[in-house]
Amino acid sequence: MLNVQPVTLTDGRIRLEPMSLDHVEALGAAAADGELWKLRVTSVPTPEDTQGYVERALAMKDRLPFVVVDLEDGGRIVGSSSYHDILPAVDRLEIGWTWYAKSTQRSHVNTCAKLLLLTHAFEALHAKVVGWRTDNYNFASQQAIERLGAKKDGVIRHHALRRDGTVRDTVMYSVTAGEWPEIKAHLLYQQTKPR
C-alpha cells in the first residue's frame, strides 16, 4: 500500500523539494517568466494569487506538491510538480499540476523531474500505476507526456472546469509497473543521447 510522505529528490541537475510557503516569491517569479497564467489550459498561479495557490496545494489531502529547483541555473526555482490523486488501496498515484518557467521549457528539467518522480513512485513507493491527466487542448502537455512513453488511456468528456469557466475534456495517460523498466531506460537515454 502506498505511503506517500514528503521527500526531497535530486539527481545533481535538479532538485524536487516539498513545497512550502517559503517558496511563494520564487514560484511567482517562475510563473512570470512567460506570463504562464495567461494560458487557458494550465493551472499556473497569477502573480496576485501565488500565495493562495501554495496554500491550496498544501491543504489538499491527496496531493504532495514539489517545487522544481534547477541546479544548473544556480538553484533557481523554475516551477512545480505534484503527486496527486493518491490511491493507497490500489497503489496508484498521478503526477500533475506541473508547470515550468518559459525559459526552462524544452530543457533537461522536465525529463529529469519525471525520471525522479517515476523512480520514487515505482521503486520506493512500489506503485502499480502512475497516471497523468491534461486538458484536451493542452497539446504541449500531451506531447510531453507521450515523449515520456506513457500510454493514452482515453478521454473523460466534460470533466473539469477551466480557469475561464469553460468545461474541458480530460485526456488520461498512464505507465504501469511492468512498463517502468523500459520507460526508465528510455528516459535515461534521453538524458545522455548526443544532441
Helices and strands as residue ranges (DSSP letters): E 9-10, E 14-18, G 21-23, H 24-32, G 36-38, G 47-49, H 50-59, E 63-70, G 71-73, E 76-87, G 88-90, E 92-100, G 102-104, H 108-119, I 120-124, E 129-135, H 139-148, E 151-161, E 167-176, H 180-192
